[in-house]
Amino acid sequence: MIKVVRGNPTPEELAAALAVVQARAAAVANAPSGAGRAPAAWSDPARVARERLPAPGPAAWGRTYWPA
């Protein structure tokens, strides 16, 4: 059951919201039960260090996030 708590949506807005909820429920229902979810891209460590790390040395700390 879906209940509108605030606002006064038009029938078109309510139908659009219901379509999104139904599509999400259908996607979850069609997913294999034993399959794990893919990790989110924001948590991928490779996205933080896309380029090679600087060579170690006395000034390496200054080049960590500012590639030359």
mmCIF file of the N, C-alpha and C atoms, coordinates in Angstrom:
data_MODEL
# 
_entry.id   MODEL 
# 
loop_
_atom_site.group_PDB 
_atom_site.id 
_atom_site.type_symbol 
_atom_site.label_atom_id 
_atom_site.label_alt_id 
_atom_site.label_comp_id 
_atom_site.label_asym_id 
_atom_site.label_entity_id 
_atom_site.label_seq_id 
_atom_site.pdbx_PDB_ins_code 
_atom_site.Cartn_x 
_atom_site.Cartn_y 
_atom_site.Cartn_z 
_atom_site.occupancy 
_atom_site.B_iso_or_equiv 
_atom_site.pdbx_formal_charge 
_atom_site.auth_seq_id 
_atom_site.auth_comp_id 
_atom_site.auth_asym_id 
_atom_site.auth_atom_id 
_atom_site.pdbx_PDB_model_num 
ATOM 1   N N  . MET A 1 1  ? 0.837  -1.172  0.000   1.00 0.00 ? 1  MET A N  1 
ATOM 2   C CA . MET A 1 1  ? 0.000  0.000   0.000   1.00 0.00 ? 1  MET A CA 1 
ATOM 3   C C  . MET A 1 1  ? 0.884  1.237   0.000   1.00 0.00 ? 1  MET A C  1 
ATOM 4   N N  . ILE A 1 2  ? 0.536  2.191   -0.805  1.00 0.00 ? 2  ILE A N  1 
ATOM 5   C CA . ILE A 1 2  ? 1.263  3.452   -0.876  1.00 0.00 ? 2  ILE A CA 1 
ATOM 6   C C  . ILE A 1 2  ? 0.339  4.554   -0.385  1.00 0.00 ? 2  ILE A C  1 
ATOM 7   N N  . LYS A 1 3  ? 0.886  5.402   0.490   1.00 0.00 ? 3  LYS A N  1 
ATOM 8   C CA . LYS A 1 3  ? 0.088  6.468   1.076   1.00 0.00 ? 3  LYS A CA 1 
ATOM 9   C C  . LYS A 1 3  ? 0.814  7.788   0.878   1.00 0.00 ? 3  LYS A C  1 
ATOM 10  N N  . VAL A 1 4  ? 0.129  8.794   0.393   1.00 0.00 ? 4  VAL A N  1 
ATOM 11  C CA . VAL A 1 4  ? 0.698  10.131  0.235   1.00 0.00 ? 4  VAL A CA 1 
ATOM 12  C C  . VAL A 1 4  ? 0.593  10.825  1.589   1.00 0.00 ? 4  VAL A C  1 
ATOM 13  N N  . VAL A 1 5  ? 1.745  11.201  2.140   1.00 0.00 ? 5  VAL A N  1 
ATOM 14  C CA . VAL A 1 5  ? 1.769  11.801  3.465   1.00 0.00 ? 5  VAL A CA 1 
ATOM 15  C C  . VAL A 1 5  ? 1.720  13.321  3.381   1.00 0.00 ? 5  VAL A C  1 
ATOM 16  N N  . ARG A 1 6  ? 2.411  13.887  2.407   1.00 0.00 ? 6  ARG A N  1 
ATOM 17  C CA . ARG A 1 6  ? 2.419  15.339  2.247   1.00 0.00 ? 6  ARG A CA 1 
ATOM 18  C C  . ARG A 1 6  ? 2.177  15.702  0.797   1.00 0.00 ? 6  ARG A C  1 
ATOM 19  N N  . GLY A 1 7  ? 1.650  16.873  0.605   1.00 0.00 ? 7  GLY A N  1 
ATOM 20  C CA . GLY A 1 7  ? 1.457  17.369  -0.745  1.00 0.00 ? 7  GLY A CA 1 
ATOM 21  C C  . GLY A 1 7  ? 0.160  16.864  -1.353  1.00 0.00 ? 7  GLY A C  1 
ATOM 22  N N  . ASN A 1 8  ? -0.060 17.292  -2.564  1.00 0.00 ? 8  ASN A N  1 
ATOM 23  C CA . ASN A 1 8  ? -1.261 16.925  -3.296  1.00 0.00 ? 8  ASN A CA 1 
ATOM 24  C C  . ASN A 1 8  ? -0.839 16.579  -4.723  1.00 0.00 ? 8  ASN A C  1 
ATOM 25  N N  . PRO A 1 9  ? -0.341 15.354  -4.949  1.00 0.00 ? 9  PRO A N  1 
ATOM 26  C CA . PRO A 1 9  ? 0.139  15.017  -6.286  1.00 0.00 ? 9  PRO A CA 1 
ATOM 27  C C  . PRO A 1 9  ? -1.012 14.888  -7.282  1.00 0.00 ? 9  PRO A C  1 
ATOM 28  N N  . THR A 1 10 ? -0.683 15.216  -8.517  1.00 0.00 ? 10 THR A N  1 
ATOM 29  C CA . THR A 1 10 ? -1.669 15.029  -9.579  1.00 0.00 ? 10 THR A CA 1 
ATOM 30  C C  . THR A 1 10 ? -1.748 13.539  -9.887  1.00 0.00 ? 10 THR A C  1 
ATOM 31  N N  . PRO A 1 11 ? -2.799 13.112  -10.550 1.00 0.00 ? 11 PRO A N  1 
ATOM 32  C CA . PRO A 1 11 ? -2.882 11.694  -10.920 1.00 0.00 ? 11 PRO A CA 1 
ATOM 33  C C  . PRO A 1 11 ? -1.696 11.242  -11.773 1.00 0.00 ? 11 PRO A C  1 
ATOM 34  N N  . GLU A 1 12 ? -1.178 12.131  -12.621 1.00 0.00 ? 12 GLU A N  1 
ATOM 35  C CA . GLU A 1 12 ? -0.032 11.786  -13.456 1.00 0.00 ? 12 GLU A CA 1 
ATOM 36  C C  . GLU A 1 12 ? 1.220  11.594  -12.606 1.00 0.00 ? 12 GLU A C  1 
ATOM 37  N N  . GLU A 1 13 ? 1.444  12.468  -11.628 1.00 0.00 ? 13 GLU A N  1 
ATOM 38  C CA . GLU A 1 13 ? 2.603  12.338  -10.747 1.00 0.00 ? 13 GLU A CA 1 
ATOM 39  C C  . GLU A 1 13 ? 2.517  11.066  -9.910  1.00 0.00 ? 13 GLU A C  1 
ATOM 40  N N  . LEU A 1 14 ? 1.339  10.762  -9.430  1.00 0.00 ? 14 LEU A N  1 
ATOM 41  C CA . LEU A 1 14 ? 1.147  9.555   -8.634  1.00 0.00 ? 14 LEU A CA 1 
ATOM 42  C C  . LEU A 1 14 ? 1.368  8.304   -9.485  1.00 0.00 ? 14 LEU A C  1 
ATOM 43  N N  . ALA A 1 15 ? 0.899  8.332   -10.728 1.00 0.00 ? 15 ALA A N  1 
ATOM 44  C CA . ALA A 1 15 ? 1.105  7.197   -11.629 1.00 0.00 ? 15 ALA A CA 1 
ATOM 45  C C  . ALA A 1 15 ? 2.596  7.018   -11.948 1.00 0.00 ? 15 ALA A C  1 
ATOM 46  N N  . ALA A 1 16 ? 3.318  8.117   -12.124 1.00 0.00 ? 16 ALA A N  1 
ATOM 47  C CA . ALA A 1 16 ? 4.752  8.030   -12.406 1.00 0.00 ? 16 ALA A CA 1 
ATOM 48  C C  . ALA A 1 16 ? 5.496  7.438   -11.209 1.00 0.00 ? 16 ALA A C  1 
ATOM 49  N N  . ALA A 1 17 ? 5.169  7.883   -10.012 1.00 0.00 ? 17 ALA A N  1 
ATOM 50  C CA . ALA A 1 17 ? 5.820  7.352   -8.811  1.00 0.00 ? 17 ALA A CA 1 
ATOM 51  C C  . ALA A 1 17 ? 5.498  5.875   -8.640  1.00 0.00 ? 17 ALA A C  1 
ATOM 52  N N  . LEU A 1 18 ? 4.276  5.487   -8.885  1.00 0.00 ? 18 LEU A N  1 
ATOM 53  C CA . LEU A 1 18 ? 3.884  4.089   -8.761  1.00 0.00 ? 18 LEU A CA 1 
ATOM 54  C C  . LEU A 1 18 ? 4.594  3.223   -9.814  1.00 0.00 ? 18 LEU A C  1 
ATOM 55  N N  . ALA A 1 19 ? 4.782  3.759   -11.012 1.00 0.00 ? 19 ALA A N  1 
ATOM 56  C CA . ALA A 1 19 ? 5.485  3.011   -12.057 1.00 0.00 ? 19 ALA A CA 1 
ATOM 57  C C  . ALA A 1 19 ? 6.936  2.755   -11.653 1.00 0.00 ? 19 ALA A C  1 
ATOM 58  N N  . VAL A 1 20 ? 7.578  3.734   -11.023 1.00 0.00 ? 20 VAL A N  1 
ATOM 59  C CA . VAL A 1 20 ? 8.962  3.558   -10.577 1.00 0.00 ? 20 VAL A CA 1 
ATOM 60  C C  . VAL A 1 20 ? 9.023  2.484   -9.496  1.00 0.00 ? 20 VAL A C  1 
ATOM 61  N N  . VAL A 1 21 ? 8.105  2.530   -8.548  1.00 0.00 ? 21 VAL A N  1 
ATOM 62  C CA . VAL A 1 21 ? 8.082  1.544   -7.465  1.00 0.00 ? 21 VAL A CA 1 
ATOM 63  C C  . VAL A 1 21 ? 7.825  0.140   -8.023  1.00 0.00 ? 21 VAL A C  1 
ATOM 64  N N  . GLN A 1 22 ? 6.912  0.020   -8.955  1.00 0.00 ? 22 GLN A N  1 
ATOM 65  C CA . GLN A 1 22 ? 6.614  -1.285  -9.548  1.00 0.00 ? 22 GLN A CA 1 
ATOM 66  C C  . GLN A 1 22 ? 7.798  -1.814  -10.357 1.00 0.00 ? 22 GLN A C  1 
ATOM 67  N N  . ALA A 1 23 ? 8.492  -0.935  -11.089 1.00 0.00 ? 23 ALA A N  1 
ATOM 68  C CA . ALA A 1 23 ? 9.647  -1.365  -11.868 1.00 0.00 ? 23 ALA A CA 1 
ATOM 69  C C  . ALA A 1 23 ? 10.764 -1.843  -10.952 1.00 0.00 ? 23 ALA A C  1 
ATOM 70  N N  . ARG A 1 24 ? 10.966 -1.150  -9.852  1.00 0.00 ? 24 ARG A N  1 
ATOM 71  C CA . ARG A 1 24 ? 12.006 -1.567  -8.898  1.00 0.00 ? 24 ARG A CA 1 
ATOM 72  C C  . ARG A 1 24 ? 11.643 -2.903  -8.261  1.00 0.00 ? 24 ARG A C  1 
ATOM 73  N N  . ALA A 1 25 ? 10.379 -3.083  -7.905  1.00 0.00 ? 25 ALA A N  1 
ATOM 74  C CA . ALA A 1 25 ? 9.945  -4.345  -7.307  1.00 0.00 ? 25 ALA A CA 1 
ATOM 75  C C  . ALA A 1 25 ? 10.094 -5.495  -8.301  1.00 0.00 ? 25 ALA A C  1 
ATOM 76  N N  . ALA A 1 26 ? 9.803  -5.244  -9.573  1.00 0.00 ? 26 ALA A N  1 
ATOM 77  C CA . ALA A 1 26 ? 9.944  -6.287  -10.587 1.00 0.00 ? 26 ALA A CA 1 
ATOM 78  C C  . ALA A 1 26 ? 11.410 -6.643  -10.798 1.00 0.00 ? 26 ALA A C  1 
ATOM 79  N N  . ALA A 1 27 ? 12.297 -5.654  -10.755 1.00 0.00 ? 27 ALA A N  1 
ATOM 80  C CA . ALA A 1 27 ? 13.721 -5.923  -10.926 1.00 0.00 ? 27 ALA A CA 1 
ATOM 81  C C  . ALA A 1 27 ? 14.260 -6.752  -9.769  1.00 0.00 ? 27 ALA A C  1 
ATOM 82  N N  . VAL A 1 28 ? 13.817 -6.459  -8.563  1.00 0.00 ? 28 VAL A N  1 
ATOM 83  C CA . VAL A 1 28 ? 14.262 -7.224  -7.403  1.00 0.00 ? 28 VAL A CA 1 
ATOM 84  C C  . VAL A 1 28 ? 13.712 -8.639  -7.466  1.00 0.00 ? 28 VAL A C  1 
ATOM 85  N N  . ALA A 1 29 ? 12.481 -8.793  -7.911  1.00 0.00 ? 29 ALA A N  1 
ATOM 86  C CA . ALA A 1 29 ? 11.860 -10.112 -7.982  1.00 0.00 ? 29 ALA A CA 1 
ATOM 87  C C  . ALA A 1 29 ? 12.517 -10.988 -9.050  1.00 0.00 ? 29 ALA A C  1 
ATOM 88  N N  . ASN A 1 30 ? 13.022 -10.386 -10.118 1.00 0.00 ? 30 ASN A N  1 
ATOM 89  C CA . ASN A 1 30 ? 13.635 -11.143 -11.207 1.00 0.00 ? 30 ASN A CA 1 
ATOM 90  C C  . ASN A 1 30 ? 15.117 -11.442 -10.974 1.00 0.00 ? 30 ASN A C  1 
ATOM 91  N N  . ALA A 1 31 ? 15.719 -10.846 -9.964  1.00 0.00 ? 31 ALA A N  1 
ATOM 92  C CA . ALA A 1 31 ? 17.138 -11.086 -9.683  1.00 0.00 ? 31 ALA A CA 1 
ATOM 93  C C  . ALA A 1 31 ? 17.307 -12.483 -9.091  1.00 0.00 ? 31 ALA A C  1 
ATOM 94  N N  . PRO A 1 32 ? 18.389 -13.165 -9.453  1.00 0.00 ? 32 PRO A N  1 
ATOM 95  C CA . PRO A 1 32 ? 18.643 -14.484 -8.855  1.00 0.00 ? 32 PRO A CA 1 
ATOM 96  C C  . PRO A 1 32 ? 18.794 -14.357 -7.341  1.00 0.00 ? 32 PRO A C  1 
ATOM 97  N N  . SER A 1 33 ? 18.259 -15.318 -6.618  1.00 0.00 ? 33 SER A N  1 
ATOM 98  C CA . SER A 1 33 ? 18.232 -15.210 -5.160  1.00 0.00 ? 33 SER A CA 1 
ATOM 99  C C  . SER A 1 33 ? 19.615 -15.339 -4.537  1.00 0.00 ? 33 SER A C  1 
ATOM 100 N N  . GLY A 1 34 ? 20.510 -16.110 -5.126  1.00 0.00 ? 34 GLY A N  1 
ATOM 101 C CA . GLY A 1 34 ? 21.825 -16.311 -4.538  1.00 0.00 ? 34 GLY A CA 1 
ATOM 102 C C  . GLY A 1 34 ? 22.863 -15.307 -4.996  1.00 0.00 ? 34 GLY A C  1 
ATOM 103 N N  . ALA A 1 35 ? 22.517 -14.446 -5.917  1.00 0.00 ? 35 ALA A N  1 
ATOM 104 C CA . ALA A 1 35 ? 23.484 -13.503 -6.462  1.00 0.00 ? 35 ALA A CA 1 
ATOM 105 C C  . ALA A 1 35 ? 23.672 -12.331 -5.516  1.00 0.00 ? 35 ALA A C  1 
ATOM 106 N N  . GLY A 1 36 ? 24.926 -11.939 -5.312  1.00 0.00 ? 36 GLY A N  1 
ATOM 107 C CA . GLY A 1 36 ? 25.215 -10.764 -4.513  1.00 0.00 ? 36 GLY A CA 1 
ATOM 108 C C  . GLY A 1 36 ? 25.130 -9.513  -5.359  1.00 0.00 ? 36 GLY A C  1 
ATOM 109 N N  . ARG A 1 37 ? 24.991 -8.409  -4.701  1.00 0.00 ? 37 ARG A N  1 
ATOM 110 C CA . ARG A 1 37 ? 24.915 -7.146  -5.423  1.00 0.00 ? 37 ARG A CA 1 
ATOM 111 C C  . ARG A 1 37 ? 26.314 -6.682  -5.804  1.00 0.00 ? 37 ARG A C  1 
ATOM 112 N N  . ALA A 1 38 ? 26.407 -6.043  -6.944  1.00 0.00 ? 38 ALA A N  1 
ATOM 113 C CA . ALA A 1 38 ? 27.693 -5.491  -7.378  1.00 0.00 ? 38 ALA A CA 1 
ATOM 114 C C  . ALA A 1 38 ? 28.031 -4.300  -6.486  1.00 0.00 ? 38 ALA A C  1 
ATOM 115 N N  . PRO A 1 39 ? 29.304 -4.130  -6.113  1.00 0.00 ? 39 PRO A N  1 
ATOM 116 C CA . PRO A 1 39 ? 29.655 -2.992  -5.265  1.00 0.00 ? 39 PRO A CA 1 
ATOM 117 C C  . PRO A 1 39 ? 29.459 -1.685  -6.013  1.00 0.00 ? 39 PRO A C  1 
ATOM 118 N N  . ALA A 1 40 ? 29.148 -0.666  -5.272  1.00 0.00 ? 40 ALA A N  1 
ATOM 119 C CA . ALA A 1 40 ? 28.942 0.645   -5.870  1.00 0.00 ? 40 ALA A CA 1 
ATOM 120 C C  . ALA A 1 40 ? 30.258 1.188   -6.417  1.00 0.00 ? 40 ALA A C  1 
ATOM 121 N N  . ALA A 1 41 ? 30.193 1.959   -7.478  1.00 0.00 ? 41 ALA A N  1 
ATOM 122 C CA . ALA A 1 41 ? 31.399 2.496   -8.101  1.00 0.00 ? 41 ALA A CA 1 
ATOM 123 C C  . ALA A 1 41 ? 32.130 3.467   -7.181  1.00 0.00 ? 41 ALA A C  1 
ATOM 124 N N  . TRP A 1 42 ? 31.424 4.172   -6.317  1.00 0.00 ? 42 TRP A N  1 
ATOM 125 C CA . TRP A 1 42 ? 32.082 5.146   -5.456  1.00 0.00 ? 42 TRP A CA 1 
ATOM 126 C C  . TRP A 1 42 ? 32.995 4.474   -4.433  1.00 0.00 ? 42 TRP A C  1 
ATOM 127 N N  . SER A 1 43 ? 32.777 3.207   -4.129  1.00 0.00 ? 43 SER A N  1 
ATOM 128 C CA . SER A 1 43 ? 33.610 2.527   -3.145  1.00 0.00 ? 43 SER A CA 1 
ATOM 129 C C  . SER A 1 43 ? 34.781 1.791   -3.779  1.00 0.00 ? 43 SER A C  1 
ATOM 130 N N  . ASP A 1 44 ? 34.943 1.891   -5.088  1.00 0.00 ? 44 ASP A N  1 
ATOM 131 C CA . ASP A 1 44 ? 36.028 1.209   -5.784  1.00 0.00 ? 44 ASP A CA 1 
ATOM 132 C C  . ASP A 1 44 ? 37.347 1.934   -5.529  1.00 0.00 ? 44 ASP A C  1 
ATOM 133 N N  . PRO A 1 45 ? 38.345 1.276   -4.918  1.00 0.00 ? 45 PRO A N  1 
ATOM 134 C CA . PRO A 1 45 ? 39.606 1.952   -4.636  1.00 0.00 ? 45 PRO A CA 1 
ATOM 135 C C  . PRO A 1 45 ? 40.351 2.380   -5.907  1.00 0.00 ? 45 PRO A C  1 
ATOM 136 N N  . ALA A 1 46 ? 40.099 1.731   -7.021  1.00 0.00 ? 46 ALA A N  1 
ATOM 137 C CA . ALA A 1 46 ? 40.791 2.080   -8.253  1.00 0.00 ? 46 ALA A CA 1 
ATOM 138 C C  . ALA A 1 46 ? 40.391 3.452   -8.758  1.00 0.00 ? 46 ALA A C  1 
ATOM 139 N N  . ARG A 1 47 ? 39.248 3.952   -8.364  1.00 0.00 ? 47 ARG A N  1 
ATOM 140 C CA . ARG A 1 47 ? 38.824 5.266   -8.836  1.00 0.00 ? 47 ARG A CA 1 
ATOM 141 C C  . ARG A 1 47 ? 39.615 6.372   -8.152  1.00 0.00 ? 47 ARG A C  1 
ATOM 142 N N  . VAL A 1 48 ? 40.137 6.126   -6.967  1.00 0.00 ? 48 VAL A N  1 
ATOM 143 C CA . VAL A 1 48 ? 40.899 7.141   -6.249  1.00 0.00 ? 48 VAL A CA 1 
ATOM 144 C C  . VAL A 1 48 ? 42.275 7.309   -6.866  1.00 0.00 ? 48 VAL A C  1 
ATOM 145 N N  . ALA A 1 49 ? 42.932 6.220   -7.204  1.00 0.00 ? 49 ALA A N  1 
ATOM 146 C CA . ALA A 1 49 ? 44.289 6.280   -7.752  1.00 0.00 ? 49 ALA A CA 1 
ATOM 147 C C  . ALA A 1 49 ? 44.274 5.764   -9.176  1.00 0.00 ? 49 ALA A C  1 
ATOM 148 N N  . ARG A 1 50 ? 43.840 6.579   -10.100 1.00 0.00 ? 50 ARG A N  1 
ATOM 149 C CA . ARG A 1 50 ? 43.764 6.156   -11.495 1.00 0.00 ? 50 ARG A CA 1 
ATOM 150 C C  . ARG A 1 50 ? 45.140 6.190   -12.161 1.00 0.00 ? 50 ARG A C  1 
ATOM 151 N N  . GLU A 1 51 ? 46.040 7.017   -11.665 1.00 0.00 ? 51 GLU A N  1 
ATOM 152 C CA . GLU A 1 51 ? 47.381 7.103   -12.236 1.00 0.00 ? 51 GLU A CA 1 
ATOM 153 C C  . GLU A 1 51 ? 48.368 6.430   -11.290 1.00 0.00 ? 51 GLU A C  1 
ATOM 154 N N  . ARG A 1 52 ? 49.555 6.194   -11.794 1.00 0.00 ? 52 ARG A N  1 
ATOM 155 C CA . ARG A 1 52 ? 50.576 5.566   -10.959 1.00 0.00 ? 52 ARG A CA 1 
ATOM 156 C C  . ARG A 1 52 ? 50.892 6.429   -9.753  1.00 0.00 ? 52 ARG A C  1 
ATOM 157 N N  . LEU A 1 53 ? 51.195 5.778   -8.653  1.00 0.00 ? 53 LEU A N  1 
ATOM 158 C CA . LEU A 1 53 ? 51.587 6.496   -7.459  1.00 0.00 ? 53 LEU A CA 1 
ATOM 159 C C  . LEU A 1 53 ? 52.994 7.054   -7.642  1.00 0.00 ? 53 LEU A C  1 
ATOM 160 N N  . PRO A 1 54 ? 53.311 8.157   -6.971  1.00 0.00 ? 54 PRO A N  1 
ATOM 161 C CA . PRO A 1 54 ? 54.645 8.731   -7.118  1.00 0.00 ? 54 PRO A CA 1 
ATOM 162 C C  . PRO A 1 54 ? 55.700 7.814   -6.514  1.00 0.00 ? 54 PRO A C  1 
ATOM 163 N N  . ALA A 1 55 ? 56.914 7.928   -7.029  1.00 0.00 ? 55 ALA A N  1 
ATOM 164 C CA . ALA A 1 55 ? 58.020 7.140   -6.496  1.00 0.00 ? 55 ALA A CA 1 
ATOM 165 C C  . ALA A 1 55 ? 58.320 7.609   -5.079  1.00 0.00 ? 55 ALA A C  1 
ATOM 166 N N  . PRO A 1 56 ? 58.667 6.679   -4.190  1.00 0.00 ? 56 PRO A N  1 
ATOM 167 C CA . PRO A 1 56 ? 58.981 7.103   -2.830  1.00 0.00 ? 56 PRO A CA 1 
ATOM 168 C C  . PRO A 1 56 ? 60.203 8.016   -2.801  1.00 0.00 ? 56 PRO A C  1 
ATOM 169 N N  . GLY A 1 57 ? 60.207 8.901   -1.851  1.00 0.00 ? 57 GLY A N  1 
ATOM 170 C CA . GLY A 1 57 ? 61.325 9.828   -1.696  1.00 0.00 ? 57 GLY A CA 1 
ATOM 171 C C  . GLY A 1 57 ? 60.946 10.945  -0.760  1.00 0.00 ? 57 GLY A C  1 
ATOM 172 N N  . PRO A 1 58 ? 61.867 11.866  -0.515  1.00 0.00 ? 58 PRO A N  1 
ATOM 173 C CA . PRO A 1 58 ? 61.598 12.921  0.460   1.00 0.00 ? 58 PRO A CA 1 
ATOM 174 C C  . PRO A 1 58 ? 60.452 13.844  0.054   1.00 0.00 ? 58 PRO A C  1 
ATOM 175 N N  . ALA A 1 59 ? 60.212 14.047  -1.234  1.00 0.00 ? 59 ALA A N  1 
ATOM 176 C CA . ALA A 1 59 ? 59.147 14.962  -1.665  1.00 0.00 ? 59 ALA A CA 1 
ATOM 177 C C  . ALA A 1 59 ? 57.919 14.219  -2.170  1.00 0.00 ? 59 ALA A C  1 
ATOM 178 N N  . ALA A 1 60 ? 57.829 12.921  -1.945  1.00 0.00 ? 60 ALA A N  1 
ATOM 179 C CA . ALA A 1 60 ? 56.715 12.131  -2.476  1.00 0.00 ? 60 ALA A CA 1 
ATOM 180 C C  . ALA A 1 60 ? 55.380 12.569  -1.893  1.00 0.00 ? 60 ALA A C  1 
ATOM 181 N N  . TRP A 1 61 ? 55.380 13.011  -0.662  1.00 0.00 ? 61 TRP A N  1 
ATOM 182 C CA . TRP A 1 61 ? 54.110 13.404  -0.035  1.00 0.00 ? 61 TRP A CA 1 
ATOM 183 C C  . TRP A 1 61 ? 53.492 14.592  -0.766  1.00 0.00 ? 61 TRP A C  1 
ATOM 184 N N  . GLY A 1 62 ? 54.290 15.459  -1.338  1.00 0.00 ? 62 GLY A N  1 
ATOM 185 C CA . GLY A 1 62 ? 53.781 16.639  -2.036  1.00 0.00 ? 62 GLY A CA 1 
ATOM 186 C C  . GLY A 1 62 ? 53.227 16.311  -3.409  1.00 0.00 ? 62 GLY A C  1 
ATOM 187 N N  . ARG A 1 63 ? 53.610 15.175  -3.972  1.00 0.00 ? 63 ARG A N  1 
ATOM 188 C CA . ARG A 1 63 ? 53.136 14.796  -5.300  1.00 0.00 ? 63 ARG A CA 1 
ATOM 189 C C  . ARG A 1 63 ? 52.010 13.774  -5.229  1.00 0.00 ? 63 ARG A C  1 
ATOM 190 N N  . THR A 1 64 ? 51.507 13.479  -4.047  1.00 0.00 ? 64 THR A N  1 
ATOM 191 C CA . THR A 1 64 ? 50.514 12.425  -3.897  1.00 0.00 ? 64 THR A CA 1 
ATOM 192 C C  . THR A 1 64 ? 49.266 12.696  -4.724  1.00 0.00 ? 64 THR A C  1 
ATOM 193 N N  . TYR A 1 65 ? 48.711 13.896  -4.626  1.00 0.00 ? 65 TYR A N  1 
ATOM 194 C CA . TYR A 1 65 ? 47.470 14.210  -5.343  1.00 0.00 ? 65 TYR A CA 1 
ATOM 195 C C  . TYR A 1 65 ? 47.657 15.255  -6.422  1.00 0.00 ? 65 TYR A C  1 
ATOM 196 N N  . TRP A 1 66 ? 48.875 15.654  -6.693  1.00 0.00 ? 66 TRP A N  1 
ATOM 197 C CA . TRP A 1 66 ? 49.126 16.653  -7.717  1.00 0.00 ? 66 TRP A CA 1 
ATOM 198 C C  . TRP A 1 66 ? 50.115 16.090  -8.729  1.00 0.00 ? 66 TRP A C  1 
ATOM 199 N N  . PRO A 1 67 ? 49.641 15.281  -9.695  1.00 0.00 ? 67 PRO A N  1 
ATOM 200 C CA . PRO A 1 67 ? 50.564 14.700  -10.668 1.00 0.00 ? 67 PRO A CA 1 
ATOM 201 C C  . PRO A 1 67 ? 51.237 15.786  -11.501 1.00 0.00 ? 67 PRO A C  1 
ATOM 202 N N  . ALA A 1 68 ? 52.479 15.570  -11.813 1.00 0.00 ? 68 ALA A N  1 
ATOM 203 C CA . ALA A 1 68 ? 53.244 16.574  -12.564 1.00 0.00 ? 68 ALA A CA 1 
ATOM 204 C C  . ALA A 1 68 ? 53.071 16.405  -14.046 1.00 0.00 ? 68 ALA A C  1 
# 
